[in-house]
């Protein structure tokens, strides 16, 4: 599956947005407008003006909708959510070549809110996976104490953890130690 640079950036932003949600012992990474501004800068989201509390609330709403796509059991459910997000954003595809990047497509209308920008570009990036029959690549980390969203871009669709250096390595070390302890006890 060919994934363009802008699609990859949109997917990274979607996953980061989903993973910014509060969890049992983790606070909301989008706690205020300053945090949203940092998110926008970190992910190089273009055409974003001054952010407000209304933007923050709207982005949190988009985040919740994106979160529903990752555990969807079937493509039809994921497609329904993506279609709603993209339609609500008032998608207006247009070619652009800003900030030193070659020609690529933006799906948000000029002057769109940051929430509409994320919904349109991120929704279309996720839509490409549904169209390609690759929905199973939209995953949640299999580590018992982590549910982060990620997109499995490995050739053989074998990625199980959001980050192999943290979640995967931690679980492999724990399994190794358990085997050693069992061997020493036996």
N, C-alpha and C positions, 0 to 999 in steps of 0.2 A: 504494500500500500504506500503510495507516494504521499508524503506529508510535507507541505511547503513550510517555509520558515514562519510565515504569519500564522498558519494553522497550529504549528507547534507552540508558538508564543501564546496563542489563544487557549490552547489546551493547558499549558502551564499555569496561566492565570485562572482558569476554571478550577483546576485542582487546588491551587493555593487558596482560592476563595472558599471552596468547600471545606478545606482543612483549617480555615480560620475560625470556624464556628466553635462556640464554647462546648466543652465536654465536661465530664464529671468533675475532674480536678484541674481543668485548664480553662482559663478565662477566655472571653471573646477577643480574638486578635483584632477585630474591628470594633473596639470599644468606643471610639470617638472619631470625630472628623479628622483629627490629626493622623490617626492610624489608617484611615481610608486614604488620606493623601499619601502616606508612606507606601501603601499598597499600590496606588496608581503609579508612583515614581519607580518603585521596585520592578514593576512589570511593564514599564515604558508604555503605558496606555496613553495614546495620543488624543489630541482634540478635547482635553478635559479642562474646563474652566474652574472657577472658584467653587469649592465643594461646600455643601451645607448639611445640616441635620437631615433634611429631606432626602438628599443624595444617600446619606448613610442608611437611612431606613429602607430606601428603594434597593440599594445594593444588598442589604441583608435579606430582602425578599427574593431577589434573584439567586442569592446563595442557597436559600432553602429549596428553590426549584431545581437548581443544578444538583444538589445533594440527592434529590429523588431519582435522578437519572442513573447514578452508579449502581444502586442495588436493584434496579428494575429487572424483573424476571424475564421479560420478553421485549423484543424490539418495538412492538406496538405501544406498550406503555411508555417506553423511553421516547419514542417518536411523538407521542401525544404531548408529553411535557415539553419537549424541544420545540414543537410547532407552536405551542402557546407562548413560550418565551420569545421566540423569534417574531411572531405576529404582534405581540404586545410592544415589542421594541420598534415597530415601524421600519422594518428592514428596507434599506435602500442601497443595494450593491453598487459600488463604484470603484474604479481603478485609481490607484494613487501610487506615488513613488517618493514619499516623504522621508526625511531624516536619514538620507544615505542608503535607504533600502530600494532595491529594484521594484519594478511594478508588482503590485499585489492588490488583492481585493479587500476593501472594508465593507462590511455589511450594515453598518450603522449610518444613519442620516447625518449630514453635517450639522453640527450644533447639538447633537443628541446628548442626553444626560449620560453620566458615567454608568448608570445601571442599564440603560438601553444599549450603550456601547458594549458592555460585557455580555448582555443577553444576546445581542445580535451576533457578534463575532464568536463568542464562546458557543452559542447555540448552533451556529453553522459548523464550527469545528467538530462538535459532537455529532452533528447530523451526518457528516462525511463517514463516520464510523458505522452508523446505522445503515446507510446506503451501501457501504462496502461489505455488509454482513459481518462486521468486526465488533459488534457490541460487547462481546466477552472480553475485549481488551480494556473496557472501562471497569475498573476493579476497585475493591477496598482491600487494604492491607490484611493479610491473614494472621498477623501477630495477634495473640489473644488480648493484649492491652492496647491495641492500636486499630483504628478504623479509618485511617487516612485514605482518601481517594487518590488514585493514580491511573495513568494510561499505560498499559503494557505495550511497549513498542519493540519488545524483543522479537527476533525472527520466529521463534518457535512458540510464542505465547506462553512462556514458562515463568514469567516473573510473578512472585507471590507476595512480595513485601514492598511497601512504599519506598524504602531505602535499604538496600542490601547491607550497607555499612552500619546501620543502626539496628533496625528491627531484625533483619535476617541474621546478621552476625550475632546479635544478642541471643537469639533463639538457638542458633547452632552451638554457641559456647555453653548455654544452659543444658542442652541435650548431651553435649560432650561430658560436662561435669557430672550429670546424672548417671551416664554410663560408667564413668570412672568410679563414682561412689558405689554403684551397684556391684561393680567388679571387685572393689576392695572389700565390700561387705560379704561377698559370696565366696 
